[in-house]
Amino acid sequence: MHTLPGVPGRWSTDETGALTVTATAADGVRVDGETVAGTAAVPAGRPLEFPEGRVGFAGGGNGAYGLVVMDHAAVERSGLSGIDTYPYDPSWVFEGSYRAVPEGRRIEVGRLTAPRSTEAISAPVDLVVTIHGIEYVLAVLEDMPGQRLVVFTDETNGDGTPEIGRWLVLPLLEPGSTLPVDFNKATLSHHHLRPAVFTCPLSPPGNHLPMRVGAGERALIYDTTGAK
């Protein structure tokens, strides 16, 4: 069983690979509205509740899970008031495709731990996209089951956007599928919200775009006068 920083209960998987939590009623863990007093199954995607108004959900399957816990009051305490974005620009919308890679491919990438570490992360397909007449091939990571990401860097990093790069969240499609690639939907890494909690992956080798991608999210905006 595993314990998680700041999260009550002990978390584990059973013999079928399903996620479970063991807690007492005093721990204040609720799964799908029911208080846990013993061991309970934690279905992926179902609402979780914790003390002090925190909520969350689990994602994954087959013995590999991630747990997301949200503390809405933390946003108010931090003074976070919004996210700065580039103006929407339709010229940053392209058609891409998924290219097949060797089955079971994993790529060694950096992770935003303290100190920094590396991990071999599943990279089930490549994204192929042509930008300004040049074809780029970007590795697609599946850091959590069911979530595909292109973590990329570009020439705005450190000069308008974070040095660690940004994300494109992509759909689960088969190799050979075509899909829209909209850089206006580029997001900041979750690491910026809670560095100690979200030890997100860095951009894989080769996922650099040698241009200024002036689209998508740029930076978090803080109102320090209202922070608590």
PAMI-73541 format. One record per residue: x, y, z of N, C-alpha, C, O in turn; residue in three letters. Coordinates in steps of 0.05 Angstrom, whole numbers, plus 5000, padded with zeros to 4 digits. Layout:
<sites>
XYZXYZXYZXYZALA/...
</sites>
This chain:
<sites>
501749765000500050005000501750255000504050255010MET/500750464988502150724986500650945001498250955000HIS/502251115013501051365024502051595006504351584996THR/500451795004501052024987501152285003499452315021LEU/503052454998503352705014500852865014499752934993PRO/499752925037497453095040494852965033492753095033GLY/494852705027492352565020491852335040493652165043VAL/489652335053489152125073488651855059488051835035PRO/488951635075488451375065490951235054493051365050GLY/490650975050492850815038491850705012489650595010ARG/493350744991492550684963493950444952496350414957TRP/492550274938493750024929492149924905490050034898SER/493049704893491549564873491049284883492649164897THR/488749164875488048894883489048694862490548774844ASP/488348444866489448234848488448264820489648144801GLU/486348414815485348454787486548704774486048754751THR/488148854790489349104780487649344784488249564775GLY/485349314799483649544805484749704828486049594846ALA/484349964828485250144849483450134873480950124870LEU/484650134897483050134922484350334941486650414939THR/482650424961483650594982482650475008480450385011VAL/484450475028483750385055483950625074485950755075THR/481750675088481550905106479550855128477850675126ALA/479651015149477651015170475651245164476251425149THR/473351225177471451445173472551715181471851915169ALA/474251705202475451955211477352085191477852325193ALA/478351925172480152035151478652225132479852395120ASP/476052195130474452375114474752325084474452515068GLY/475252075075475452015047472651915037471451745049VAL/471752035016469151955004469551884975470852034960ARG/468551654967468751564939465851554928464151414938VAL/465451714907462751734895460651794915458351694914ASP/461351964934459352054954459151884979457751954998GLY/460551654980460451475002462951485019465151475008GLU/462651515045464951525063466251255065464951045068THR/468951255063470451005064471050935093472251095107VAL/470250695101470850595128471750305125470150125129ALA/474250275116475350015109476750035083478250225079GLY/476349845065477549855038475349875017473449725018THR/475750064999473750104978475050124951477250214948ALA/473550034931474450064903474350364895472550504904ALA/476250444878476350724868476150714838478150704824VAL/473650714827473450704797474650954784474351174794PRO/475950914762477251144748475051344740472951274729ALA/475651594745473951804736471651884755470352084751GLY/471251714776469051774795470051984815472351994822ARG/468152154825469052374843469952274870468852094882PRO/472152394879473252344906473052604922473252824911LEU/472652574948472552804967474452754990474652525000GLU/475752964999477652955021477053185040475553365034PHE/478253175064477853395083478553665072480053685053PRO/477453875085478054155078477154235050478354415038GLU/475054095040473954175015475454084990474754164968GLY/477453914993478953824970477453604955476053444967ARG/477653604929476353404912478353284893480553394890VAL/477653074879479452964860478252724845475852674846GLY/480052584830479252344816481752194809483952294810PHE/481351934803483551764795483251704765481051684755ALA/485451664752485451594724487351364719489351334733GLY/486851204698488650984692487150724691484750714687GLY/488650504693487550234693489650024692492050084687GLY/488849774696490649544694493149574712495349514705ASN/492649684737494849694756496549944755498249984772GLY/495950124736497550374734495550614736493850644719ALA/495850774757493950984762495351244769497651254778TYR/493951464765494751724775492451844790490051794784GLY/493051994811490952114828491252424826493352534831LEU/489052554819488952844817487352944840485052864844VAL/488553124857487153244879487153544875489253664870VAL/484753664877484553954872483654094898481754004911MET/484954304904484254474927483554744916485254914912ASP/480954794913480055034900480755284916481255504905HIS/480955254942481655474959484555554956485355784961ALA/486155364947489055424943489455634921491355794922ALA/487655634901487855834880487556114892489056294885VAL/485556144909485056404922487456484939488256714939GLU/488556294954490756354972493256434956494756604965ARG/493556314932495956374916495856644903497956754896SER/493456754899493156994884493056954854493057154839GLY/492956704845492656654816490056764806487956694815LEU/490256934786487857064775487256984746485057054736SER/489056854733488556774706491056674692493156644704GLY/490756624666492956534649493156714625491256764611ILE/495556824621496056994598496356824573497856624573ASP/495056904551495156754526495856934503495257174504THR/496956824482497156964457494457004445492656834449TYR/493957214429491457244414491057004396493056904384PRO/488656914393488056684375489056744347488556964336TYR/490456554335491556594308491056344292492256134297ASP/489156354272488556114257490856004240490755774231PRO/492956164236495256064221496855864237498655734225SER/496255824263497555614279495855364281496355204300TRP/493955324263492355084263493154924238493155024216VAL/493954664242494954494221493554224222492154164241PHE/493854074200493053794201495453624205497453654191GLU/495353444224497553254230496552974227494252914221GLY/498452794232497752504232499452354252501652444260SER/498452124260499951954278501551754261500451624244TYR/504051724268505851534254506451314273507051354296ARG/506351064263506950834279509850824288511550914273ALA/510350714311513050684322513250394332511150254334VAL/515650294338515850024349514049984373513950154391PRO/512749754374510949694396512449704423514649594426GLU/511149834443512349844469514550054472515950044492GLY/514850234453517050434454516750604479514650694487ARG/519050644492519250824515521651014509523650924498ARG/521351264517523451464513524351574539522751634557ILE/526951594542528151704567527952014566529152144548GLU/526452124585526052414586526552514614526352354633VAL/527152764616527452884642524852924656522752954643GLY/524852924683522452974698523053184719525253204729ARG/521053354724521353594741521253524771519553634785LEU/522953344779523153274807525353454819526753594804THR/525753444845527853594858529553404875528653304895ALA/532053334866533353434841532153304816530553114818PRO/532853414793531853304768532453014765534552924774ARG/530652864752531152584747530352524718529352694704SER/530752274710529852184683528151934687528351794707THR/526451884667524751654667524151564639523851734621GLU/523951304635523151194609520151194607518851034620ALA/518951374591516051414590514951294564516251324543ILE/512651174565511351064542510951274521509951494527SER/511651214496511351404473510251244450511751164432ALA/507551194450506350994432506151074402505950904385PRO/506351334396506251424368507951684365508751804385VAL/508451754340509552024334507452194321505652094307ASP/507552454326505852644313507452764290509652874294LEU/506352744266507652864242505953114234503553084229VAL/507253344232505853584225507653754208510053784214VAL/506553874187508054054169507454344176505154424176THR/509554494183509254774191510954944172513454904170ILE/509755124158511155304139512855144119515055214113HIS/511654924110512854764089514954564098516154424082GLY/515454544124517454364135516054154153514454224170ILE/516653904148515453684164517053644190519453624190GLU/515553634212516653584238515453324250513053274246TYR/517153174263516252924276516752954306518952974315VAL/514552944321514652994350513752744365511652624358LEU/515252654385514552424400512152494418512052704430ALA/510252304419507852334435508152164460508551924458VAL/507852284483508152144509505452064519503452194515LEU/505351834534503051754549503951714578504251484587GLU/504351934591505351934618503451814638504151674657ASP/500851864633498651734648496951574628496451674606MET/496051334635494351184616491951344607490551464624PRO/491551354581489251504571489751794565487951934555GLY/492151894570492752174564495252194547497352124555GLN/494852304523497152344505497952634504496352814502ARG/500552674505501652944505503952964485505652784483LEU/504053194472506553284459507753504477506553714479VAL/509953444490511353654505513453764486515253624477VAL/513254024480515054144460516254394470515254524488PHE/518554464459519854724463519954874437519754754415THR/520255134439520455304415522055554423523055574445ASP/522355744404524055974408522856184427524156384433GLU/520356144436519256334456520056254484519756414503THR/521156014489521755924516523856104529526056144517ASN/523256204552525056394566524756674556525956854567GLY/523056714536522656984525519757014517519057054493ASP/517956974536515056994531513556754542511256774550GLY/514856524542513656274553515756144571518156204569THR/514955944588516855824606519055664592518655564570PRO/521455664604523655524592523255224589524355104571GLU/521455114606521154824605519254734582518854494579ILE/518154924567516454844545513554834552512754904574GLY/511954744533509054734536507954464526509354294516ARG/505254434530503954184523501954224501500654434498TRP/501554014485499153974468497953714477499153504475LEU/495453724486493953484494492653374469491153514455VAL/493053114463492152994438490252764443490352644465LEU/488552694424486652474427487952204424490152174413PRO/486552004434487351724431486351624404483951564401LEU/488151604385487451514358489551304349491751294359LEU/488751144330490550944319492751064301492251274289GLU/495050934299497051024279495851044251494250874243PRO/496551254237495451294210493051494211492251594190GLY/491951554234489751734237490752024232492952094239SER/488952184221489552474219488052614241486052524251THR/489152854249487953004271488753294268490853354257LEU/487053474279487853754279490053804300489953694322PRO/491953974293494154054311493854354314494754504297VAL/492654434337492054714341493854824363493354764387ASP/495854974356497755084376496455304393497655384413PHE/494155404385492655584402491755444428491055574447ASN/491755174427490955024451493454934467493154764485LYS/495755034460498154964476497755064505496955294509ALA/498354894524497954954552500554954567502554834559THR/500555094590502755074609502754814623500654684627LEU/505054724631505354474647503954514674504054734686SER/502754294685501554304712503654374733502954454755HIS/506154324726508354374745508254664755509154704778HIS/507354844739507355124748505355174771505755354787HIS/503255004772501255044793502254944820501855074840LEU/503354704820504354584845506954424839506754184834ARG/509254554839511754424832512254174848513453974838PRO/511554174874512153944891510353704885511053474891ALA/508053764873506053544867506353444838506453204834VAL/506453634819506453564791509353554781510453764772PHE/510553324782513253284772513153194743513752974736THR/512353384726511653324699514153264682516353334689CYS/513653124659515953064641516753314626515153494620PRO/519353324619520453524602520153444573519353214567LEU/520853624555520653564526522653344519525053364526SER/521753134504523652924495525653044475525153244462PRO/527952904473529852984452528552994425527152794417PRO/528953204409527753214383525053364382524053414360GLY/523953424405521353564405521553864406519954004418ASN/523653974393524054264392523154364365523954254344HIS/521554584365520854714340522554964338522355144355LEU/524154984317526055214314524755464304525555574283PRO/522755554318521255794310519855904335519655764355MET/518756144333517156254355514256164351512956254332ARG/513255994368510455904367508756104383508456074407VAL/507856314369506356524382503456464385501756614375GLY/502856244399500056164402499856004428501855884438ALA/497456004440497055844464497656004490497956244490GLY/497855854512498255974538501156074541502955944530GLU/501556294556504156414559505156394587507456314592ARG/503456474607504456494634502056514653499856594645ALA/502456444678500456484699500456774708502556904708LEU/498056884714497857154723497057154753495157024761ILE/498557304769498057314797497257604806498457794797TYR/495257614823494557864836495657854864494257764882ASP/498057954867499357924894498058094915498358044939THR/496558304907495258474927492958324941492258394963THR/491858114926489557974938490357704949488657564960GLY/492957624947493857364957493657354987494057555001ALA/492957114997492657075026494856885036494956835060LYS/
</sites>
